[in-house]
């Protein structure tokens, strides 16, 4: 079995995470994107366990926000005590709206504007990853 959260039920319908996808499509419409929160949480825990076993104490895995930036993802990352990597003020804003503690956030990305930097500082960003001297001067 490739994925434990995929199956076919007695009605011959695909199920995802125990939910009948035909019922989900009827309720929410299509196209529909669904995620299995248990799988996401398990992946977070696997990364944390591996880092605890093989890296120095205090190492923290980072969720790459560019993969999917949703309030619920940031809520899960907060609950699982993960860090995040953001590359835009949109991702930063969404993390704030999701209640993520920005002291555990790293702001990558080139061409950060003064407004991006100010927003990050206003919300207590943990770390900037600077790309150039101009950016460093703006942060200072």
Buried (B, 14 or more C-beta within 10 A) or exposed (E): EEEEBEEEBEEEBEBBBEBBBBEBBEEEEEEEEEBBEEEBBEBBEEBBEEBEEEEEEEEBBBBEBEEEBBBEBBBBBBEBEBBBBBBBBEBBBBBBEBEBBBEBBBBBBEEBEEEBBEBBEEBEBBBBEBEEEEBEEBBE
